[in-house]
Amino acid sequence: MSARVCIQTEDFDLTQEIDKLRLSDLRVGAVCSFVGTVRDTRALTGQAADEVKTMTLEHYPGMTEKSIEAMIDQAHERFDIYQARVVHRIGLLAPADQIVLVAVTSAHRGESFKACEFLMDYLKTQAPFWKKEQGPHGARWVDARVADDAALARWGIVIPQ
């Protein structure tokens, strides 16, 4: 298993993950992180039809890790960072469960912030994960959003349609 990428069914502990990165390199002056969670979209829309009771995340083992490793390599090429770690959960998740952690270390906060955001934008559009939401009206696969593609484009990455 890579120290940079972990795909798992069990939850992760943010403090432990950050400490592993921070304490392994005394040059670290900044650690930036992003944690994504399952949200009940009913809270956003006020409509019962949009209620998310569960979300199931699937992936291609081996292929997914390789894809995320390449994303981290890109982040190292673009930004002055020391380390990056991505932990992504798969399997059955409920509202409020943690889905993903992206953590980046560097000497100064600016590079960590940018690299963290870059990796998250890349993950949302390019990582081979599939999401199925279960609600009161059955299950549906979640399509990529145009806003996610636009977020990636601001980094100069355009995905052919």
C-alpha positions in Angstrom: 0.0 0.0 0.0 1.2 3.5 -0.9 1.9 5.9 1.9 0.3 8.6 -0.4 -2.9 6.8 -1.4 -5.3 4.7 0.6 -8.6 3.3 -0.6 -10.6 1.8 2.3 -14.0 0.9 3.6 -13.3 2.0 7.2 -13.4 5.6 8.4 -10.3 7.6 8.9 -9.0 9.7 11.8 -8.1 13.2 10.6 -5.8 13.9 13.5 -3.8 10.7 13.0 -3.5 11.3 9.2 -2.3 14.8 9.7 0.1 13.8 12.4 1.7 11.1 10.2 2.5 13.8 7.6 3.5 16.6 9.9 5.7 14.6 12.2 7.5 12.7 9.5 9.2 15.9 8.1 10.5 18.6 10.4 10.7 21.1 7.4 6.8 21.2 7.4 5.5 24.7 8.2 2.0 24.2 6.8 -0.5 21.4 6.5 -3.7 22.0 4.6 -6.5 19.4 4.4 -9.9 18.9 2.9 -12.4 16.4 4.2 -15.5 15.6 2.0 -18.6 14.2 3.6 -21.8 12.6 2.5 -24.5 15.2 2.6 -28.3 14.8 2.5 -29.1 17.1 -0.5 -32.6 17.6 1.0 -30.9 20.0 3.4 -29.9 22.0 0.3 -33.1 21.9 -1.6 -35.8 21.4 1.1 -37.4 18.6 -1.1 -38.0 15.1 0.2 -37.3 13.7 -3.3 -33.7 14.7 -3.0 -33.1 13.0 0.3 -30.0 10.8 0.3 -30.4 7.9 2.6 -27.1 6.2 1.6 -24.4 6.5 -0.9 -22.4 3.6 -2.3 -18.9 4.3 -3.8 -17.3 1.8 -6.1 -13.8 1.8 -7.8 -11.4 -0.3 -9.9 -8.8 -1.6 -7.5 -5.3 -0.9 -8.7 -6.5 1.5 -11.4 -7.9 4.0 -8.9 -4.7 4.1 -6.8 -2.6 4.5 -10.0 -4.7 7.4 -11.1 -4.5 9.1 -7.8 -0.7 8.5 -7.6 -0.4 10.3 -11.0 -2.5 13.2 -9.7 -0.2 13.5 -6.7 2.8 13.5 -9.1 1.2 16.4 -11.0 0.7 18.3 -7.7 4.4 17.9 -6.9 5.3 19.2 -10.4 3.1 22.2 -10.1 3.5 23.2 -6.5 6.4 23.5 -4.0 5.1 20.8 -1.6 6.7 18.1 0.5 4.0 15.4 0.8 0.4 14.7 -0.2 -1.9 12.0 1.1 -5.3 11.0 -0.3 -7.6 8.7 1.7 -10.8 7.7 -0.1 -13.5 5.6 1.3 -15.6 3.1 -0.7 -18.6 1.0 0.1 -21.8 1.9 1.8 -21.9 5.4 3.4 -24.6 7.5 5.2 -25.1 11.2 5.5 -22.4 12.9 7.6 -19.9 10.1 6.9 -16.5 11.1 5.8 -15.7 10.2 2.2 -12.3 11.7 1.3 -9.3 13.3 2.9 -6.7 15.3 0.9 -3.8 16.5 3.0 -0.7 18.4 1.8 2.4 19.6 3.5 4.8 22.4 2.5 7.0 25.1 4.0 4.3 27.7 3.6 0.5 27.7 3.5 0.0 29.1 0.0 1.5 26.1 -1.8 -0.4 23.6 0.5 -3.7 25.4 -0.1 -3.2 25.4 -3.9 -2.1 21.8 -4.1 -4.9 20.6 -1.8 -7.5 22.4 -4.0 -5.9 21.2 -7.2 -5.9 17.6 -6.0 -9.6 17.8 -4.9 -10.6 19.3 -8.3 -8.7 16.5 -10.0 -10.2 13.8 -7.8 -13.8 15.0 -8.5 -13.3 14.7 -12.3 -10.6 12.2 -13.0 -10.5 9.5 -10.3 -12.3 6.3 -11.3 -14.9 6.2 -8.6 -18.6 5.7 -9.2 -21.3 7.0 -6.8 -24.8 5.6 -6.4 -27.2 7.5 -4.1 -30.2 5.7 -2.5 -33.2 7.9 -1.7 -36.9 7.5 -1.1 -37.5 7.0 -4.9 -34.8 4.4 -5.4 -31.2 4.5 -6.5 -29.5 6.6 -9.1 -25.9 6.9 -10.3 -24.4 10.4 -9.8 -23.2 12.0 -13.0 -20.1 14.3 -13.1 -21.1 18.0 -12.7 -20.2 20.7 -15.2 -18.9 22.8 -12.3 -16.4 20.1 -11.5 -15.0 20.2 -15.0 -14.8 24.0 -14.8 -12.9 23.8 -11.6 -10.3 21.5 -13.2 -10.1 23.8 -16.3 -8.9 26.7 -14.1 -5.7 24.6 -13.6 -5.2 24.5 -17.4 -6.6 20.9 -17.6 -9.4 20.4 -20.2 -11.0 17.1 -20.4 -12.2 16.2 -24.0 -15.9 15.5 -24.1 
